[in-house]
């Protein structure tokens, strides 16, 4: 859910300050920062937005430096329906139009129920769909258009881009009345089988 933001709610925290704090925190260890363990005071909302296509904006301008986007993505946290950038010293709200990440590609290994689908996101994360990284599909109530997602980490999902979704459909299978895909011995239904056209 997108987080509405008024001019009054935008406060003094800056992207530069958040980036500096994130770099300092990241230098203390390997891997992703433990944002789930940090509980700094809320510092207000930052004029930062992640568009549905995965583009990050700051003060209305796209952030064009991939390394900076990656840095911000490592300190992103979702609490309920709201998204925050969290460092050991501050927590700022940002707007996310849909999902914070986009799955831009995937690799297939194996076959059938033991097949594995390994997704790559626009910020460089790699996850294998399965019990810990489920795929889900929502459908627009008016058009029926599907929107597929894969869980990346801690309540943060990636919207699976259109070309990848079409590839998933190409390798799909029927199971228990559903058409979907297998990954890591888990079946993810996409659409009821009886909604598909019959030959």
C-alpha positions in Angstrom: 0.0 0.0 0.0 1.3 3.4 -0.9 2.0 5.7 2.0 0.4 9.1 1.6 2.7 12.0 2.2 1.8 15.7 2.8 4.2 18.6 2.6 3.7 19.1 6.3 5.0 15.6 7.1 8.2 15.9 5.2 10.9 16.7 7.7 14.6 17.5 7.9 16.1 14.1 7.4 18.0 13.9 4.1 18.9 11.1 1.7 22.6 12.1 2.2 22.4 11.7 6.0 20.5 8.4 5.8 23.1 7.1 3.3 26.0 8.1 5.5 24.4 6.3 8.5 23.7 3.2 6.3 27.3 3.1 5.1 28.6 3.4 8.7 26.2 0.6 9.9 27.1 -1.6 6.9 30.8 -1.3 7.5 30.4 -3.1 10.8 29.6 -6.5 9.3 28.9 -8.6 6.2 25.6 -9.2 4.6 22.4 -7.2 5.1 22.2 -4.8 8.1 20.0 -6.1 10.9 17.3 -3.6 10.5 14.8 -5.8 12.3 16.9 -5.3 15.5 17.1 -1.5 15.3 14.5 0.6 17.0 15.6 4.3 16.6 13.1 7.1 17.1 10.9 8.0 14.1 12.3 11.1 12.4 9.5 11.9 10.0 8.8 11.2 6.3 11.4 11.6 3.6 10.4 12.8 0.1 11.5 9.5 -1.4 9.3 7.2 -3.5 9.7 3.8 -5.1 7.7 3.6 -8.3 5.9 0.4 -9.5 8.7 -0.2 -12.1 11.3 -0.1 -9.3 12.7 3.4 -9.9 13.6 5.2 -6.8 12.9 9.0 -6.6 14.3 11.6 -4.2 12.7 15.1 -4.2 10.9 14.1 -7.4 14.1 13.2 -9.3 15.1 9.6 -10.2 18.1 8.3 -8.3 20.4 7.2 -11.1 23.3 5.7 -9.1 22.7 1.9 -8.8 25.1 1.7 -5.8 23.0 4.3 -3.9 19.7 2.5 -4.7 21.3 -0.7 -3.5 22.4 0.9 -0.3 19.0 2.3 0.5 17.4 -1.1 -0.4 19.5 -2.8 2.3 18.0 -0.6 5.1 14.4 -0.8 3.9 11.9 -2.2 6.4 8.1 -2.8 6.2 6.1 -2.4 9.4 2.4 -3.2 8.7 1.5 -1.4 5.4 4.2 1.3 5.8 7.8 1.4 4.6 10.8 2.9 6.3 14.5 3.4 5.9 16.0 2.4 9.2 19.5 3.0 10.6 20.8 2.6 14.1 20.0 6.3 14.7 16.9 7.2 12.7 13.8 5.9 11.0 12.2 7.7 8.1 9.0 6.9 6.2 9.1 6.6 2.4 6.4 6.0 -0.2 6.2 2.7 -2.1 3.7 2.6 -5.0 3.4 -1.2 -5.1 6.2 -3.6 -4.1 9.6 -2.1 -3.2 11.5 -4.4 -5.6 11.1 -5.8 -9.1 12.1 -9.4 -10.1 13.7 -8.7 -13.4 14.8 -12.3 -14.4 14.9 -15.8 -13.1 16.9 -19.0 -13.8 15.4 -22.5 -13.9 17.1 -25.6 -12.6 15.7 -29.2 -12.3 12.4 -30.4 -13.6 8.9 -31.0 -12.4 8.2 -30.9 -8.6 11.9 -30.6 -7.8 12.4 -27.6 -10.2 13.9 -24.5 -8.7 13.2 -20.9 -9.8 15.9 -18.5 -8.7 14.9 -14.9 -9.1 17.1 -11.8 -9.5 15.8 -8.4 -8.4 16.5 -4.9 -9.7 18.7 -4.2 -6.6 20.8 -7.4 -6.9 19.1 -9.7 -4.5 18.8 -13.4 -5.5 16.1 -15.7 -4.0 14.8 -19.2 -4.8 11.1 -19.4 -4.7 9.9 -22.0 -2.1 8.5 -22.2 1.4 10.7 -19.2 2.6 10.2 -17.2 -0.5 6.6 -17.8 -1.7 5.1 -16.6 -5.0 1.7 -15.0 -4.8 -0.6 -13.6 -7.5 -3.2 -10.9 -7.1 -5.7 -10.0 -9.8 -7.2 -6.6 -10.6 -10.8 -6.8 -9.6 -11.9 -4.9 -12.7 -9.7 -6.2 -15.4 -8.6 -9.5 -14.0 -5.0 -8.6 -14.8 -2.6 -10.6 -12.7 0.2 -9.1 -10.6 2.7 -11.8 -9.4 5.1 -11.3 -6.5 7.9 -13.2 -4.8 8.9 -12.6 -1.2 12.5 -11.4 -1.0 13.0 -10.9 2.7 11.1 -9.9 5.9 7.8 -8.7 4.4 9.5 -7.2 1.4 8.3 -8.4 -2.0 9.4 -8.0 -5.6 6.8 -7.6 -8.4 7.7 -10.1 -11.0 8.1 -8.2 -14.3 5.9 -9.0 -17.3 8.5 -10.8 -19.4 9.4 -13.1 -16.4 5.8 -13.7 -15.8 5.2 -14.8 -19.4 8.2 -17.2 -19.0 6.6 -18.6 -15.9 3.4 -19.3 -17.8 5.4 -21.1 -20.4 6.8 -23.5 -17.9 3.6 -23.8 -15.9 1.8 -27.0 -14.9 -1.7 -28.0 -13.6 -2.0 -29.3 -10.0 -5.1 -29.7 -7.8 -7.3 -27.6 -10.0 -4.8 -24.8 -10.5 -2.4 -23.7 -13.2 0.9 -22.5 -11.7 4.6 -23.3 -11.2 6.7 -25.6 -9.0 9.8 -24.4 -7.2 11.6 -26.2 -4.4 8.9 -28.8 -4.1 6.2 -26.2 -3.5 3.4 -25.5 -6.0 2.3 -21.9 -6.5 -1.1 -21.6 -8.1 -1.5 -18.7 -10.5 -5.0 -19.2 -12.0 -7.7 -21.8 -11.6 -7.4 -24.4 -14.3 -11.0 -24.0 -15.3 -10.5 -20.4 -16.2 -8.0 -21.3 -18.9 -9.3 -21.8 -22.5 -9.7 -25.4 -23.5 -8.1 -26.8 -26.7 
